[in-house]
Amino acid sequence: MTGYVMFRKDRLGRRGGGVILYIKESIQAYEIKLDKEAECEEAVWCNIVTGNSTLTVGLVYPSPNISMEENEKNTQRYQRSE
């Protein structure tokens, strides 16, 4: 898309899937990698710089096949990665 920077993470080993995040070009942003423990197959993370602060934004696609327990465990991992 014109005027936007694309951050994406494709699903590996299977057709389709993945996540994509577009951020306006006028906004300073860069992709970051989380701790291996907190990584998700379909997630992309970036930092957005706003003046004197930085905002971390993540886009995560949780599989509909994961249990509520596993989903809660993943949420806790992301919170620890801050």
C-alpha positions as CSV (number, residue, x, y, z in Angstrom):
1,M,0.0,0.0,0.0
2,T,1.4,3.4,-1.0
3,G,2.3,5.5,1.9
4,Y,2.6,2.7,4.4
5,V,5.4,0.5,5.7
6,M,4.6,-3.2,5.9
7,F,5.6,-5.6,8.7
8,R,4.7,-9.2,8.1
9,K,5.2,-12.7,9.4
10,D,4.2,-15.5,7.0
11,R,3.0,-18.9,8.2
12,L,5.8,-21.4,7.7
13,G,5.4,-24.8,6.1
14,R,1.7,-24.4,5.2
15,R,-0.2,-22.5,2.6
16,G,-2.0,-19.2,3.6
17,G,-2.0,-17.6,6.9
18,G,0.3,-15.2,8.6
19,V,-0.1,-11.7,9.9
20,I,0.6,-8.3,8.4
21,L,0.7,-4.8,10.0
22,Y,0.8,-1.5,8.0
23,I,2.1,1.6,9.6
24,K,2.0,5.0,7.9
25,E,5.4,6.1,6.4
26,S,5.4,9.3,8.4
27,I,5.5,7.4,11.6
28,Q,8.9,6.1,12.7
29,A,8.6,2.4,13.3
30,Y,10.9,-0.6,13.2
31,E,10.4,-4.4,13.7
32,I,11.6,-6.1,16.8
33,K,12.1,-9.7,17.8
34,L,10.8,-11.0,21.1
35,D,12.5,-13.5,23.4
36,K,12.3,-17.0,21.9
37,E,10.1,-18.1,24.7
38,A,7.5,-15.5,23.8
39,E,7.6,-16.0,20.1
40,C,4.5,-17.1,18.3
41,E,4.3,-18.7,14.8
42,E,2.0,-16.0,13.6
43,A,3.0,-12.7,15.3
44,V,4.7,-9.5,14.3
45,W,6.0,-6.9,16.7
46,C,7.3,-3.4,16.1
47,N,8.3,-0.3,18.1
48,I,6.7,3.0,17.2
49,V,8.7,6.1,18.2
50,T,6.6,9.0,19.3
51,G,8.6,12.0,20.5
52,N,10.5,10.9,23.6
53,S,8.8,7.6,24.1
54,T,8.5,4.2,22.3
55,L,5.3,2.2,22.0
56,T,5.5,-1.5,21.3
57,V,2.8,-2.9,19.1
58,G,2.1,-6.6,18.5
59,L,-0.2,-8.4,16.2
60,V,-0.8,-12.0,17.1
61,Y,-3.0,-14.6,15.5
62,P,-3.9,-17.3,18.0
63,S,-4.9,-20.6,16.4
64,P,-8.5,-21.5,16.9
65,N,-7.3,-24.9,17.9
66,I,-5.4,-23.9,21.0
67,S,-6.9,-24.4,24.4
68,M,-7.9,-21.6,26.8
69,E,-5.0,-22.7,29.1
70,E,-2.4,-22.4,26.3
71,N,-3.9,-19.0,25.2
72,E,-3.6,-17.7,28.8
73,K,0.0,-19.1,29.0
74,N,0.9,-17.2,25.8
75,T,-0.7,-14.0,27.1
76,Q,1.5,-14.2,30.2
77,R,4.6,-14.8,28.0
78,Y,3.9,-11.6,26.1
79,Q,3.4,-9.6,29.2
80,R,6.8,-10.8,30.6
81,S,8.5,-9.8,27.4
82,E,7.8,-6.1,27.9
